[in-house]
Amino acid sequence: MGREQEGTPSEGGRVRIEIVEIQGTGACSTGHAVGDVWEVDSARVPAGICGWAYAAMLPFLQPLRFGGSFPWEPEGQALVCCPDPANPVVFRLSVQD
């Protein structure tokens, strides 16, 4: 699990990021695997997460952290895929209490 760096204040809510599926060949080119988990509660990018994937989920992550939701998703959740067209990694974002 990613860890928050010391001295970084929390802001907004806490969101859990979990890899739930890797489509295509089932292999992520950056080494991520189903079951990998990070938590986000600040503006910092979690250690070890692919930058391309994080950029894809940021438009969903930030609204969830600040109380937003999406009409096509269950309350407090979003599914987001990374931009790899051959092996999309599917991330579930879930607001944590």
C-alpha positions as CSV (number, residue, x, y, z in Angstrom):
1,M,0.0,0.0,0.0
2,G,1.2,3.5,-0.8
3,R,2.2,5.6,2.2
4,E,1.7,9.3,2.8
5,Q,5.0,11.2,3.1
6,E,5.6,12.9,6.5
7,G,4.7,16.5,6.6
8,T,2.0,16.3,4.0
9,P,-1.4,17.4,5.4
10,S,-4.5,15.5,4.6
11,E,-7.1,17.3,2.6
12,G,-10.5,16.1,1.5
13,G,-11.6,12.5,2.0
14,R,-9.7,9.3,1.8
15,V,-10.0,7.2,-1.4
16,R,-8.8,3.6,-1.8
17,I,-7.4,2.7,-5.2
18,E,-7.5,-1.0,-6.0
19,I,-6.6,-2.9,-9.2
20,V,-9.5,-5.2,-9.9
21,E,-8.7,-6.5,-13.4
22,I,-6.0,-6.4,-16.1
23,Q,-7.6,-7.0,-19.5
24,G,-5.8,-8.1,-22.7
25,T,-2.9,-10.4,-21.9
26,G,-3.5,-9.9,-18.1
27,A,0.0,-8.3,-17.7
28,C,0.7,-4.7,-16.9
29,S,3.8,-3.2,-18.6
30,T,4.7,-1.4,-15.3
31,G,4.3,-4.4,-13.1
32,H,1.0,-3.7,-11.4
33,A,-1.1,-6.7,-10.4
34,V,-4.7,-7.4,-9.5
35,G,-5.0,-6.7,-5.8
36,D,-2.5,-3.8,-5.7
37,V,-3.9,-1.1,-3.3
38,W,-3.1,2.5,-2.6
39,E,-4.8,5.2,-0.4
40,V,-5.0,8.8,-1.3
41,D,-5.9,11.7,1.2
42,S,-3.7,14.5,-0.1
43,A,-2.5,16.1,-3.3
44,R,0.5,13.8,-3.4
45,V,0.8,11.0,-6.0
46,P,1.0,7.6,-4.2
47,A,4.4,6.0,-4.3
48,G,4.7,3.2,-6.9
49,I,1.7,3.9,-9.0
50,C,2.0,4.3,-12.7
51,G,1.9,8.0,-13.7
52,W,-0.2,7.3,-16.8
53,A,-2.8,5.4,-14.8
54,Y,-2.9,8.1,-12.1
55,A,-3.4,10.8,-14.8
56,A,-6.4,8.8,-16.1
57,M,-8.0,8.4,-12.7
58,L,-7.3,12.0,-11.4
59,P,-10.6,13.5,-13.0
60,F,-12.5,10.8,-11.0
61,L,-10.3,10.8,-7.9
62,Q,-10.5,14.4,-7.0
63,P,-14.4,14.7,-7.1
64,L,-14.7,11.6,-5.0
65,R,-12.2,13.0,-2.4
66,F,-14.4,16.2,-2.1
67,G,-17.9,14.6,-1.9
68,G,-18.7,14.3,-5.6
69,S,-20.2,11.3,-7.4
70,F,-21.0,10.1,-10.9
71,P,-24.5,9.2,-12.1
72,W,-23.3,6.0,-13.8
73,E,-21.4,4.7,-10.8
74,P,-22.5,3.5,-7.3
75,E,-22.3,6.3,-4.7
76,G,-18.7,6.9,-3.6
77,Q,-17.1,4.7,-6.3
78,A,-15.7,4.9,-9.8
79,L,-14.1,2.3,-12.2
80,V,-11.2,3.8,-14.3
81,C,-9.0,2.1,-16.9
82,C,-5.4,3.1,-17.6
83,P,-4.7,4.3,-21.2
84,D,-2.9,1.1,-22.4
85,P,-5.1,-0.1,-25.3
86,A,-3.6,-3.6,-25.4
87,N,-3.7,-4.3,-21.6
88,P,-6.0,-1.9,-19.8
89,V,-5.6,-2.0,-16.1
90,V,-9.0,-1.5,-14.3
91,F,-8.9,0.5,-11.0
92,R,-11.7,0.8,-8.5
93,L,-11.8,4.0,-6.6
94,S,-13.8,3.9,-3.4
95,V,-14.4,6.6,-0.8
96,Q,-13.3,5.4,2.7
97,D,-14.9,6.4,5.9
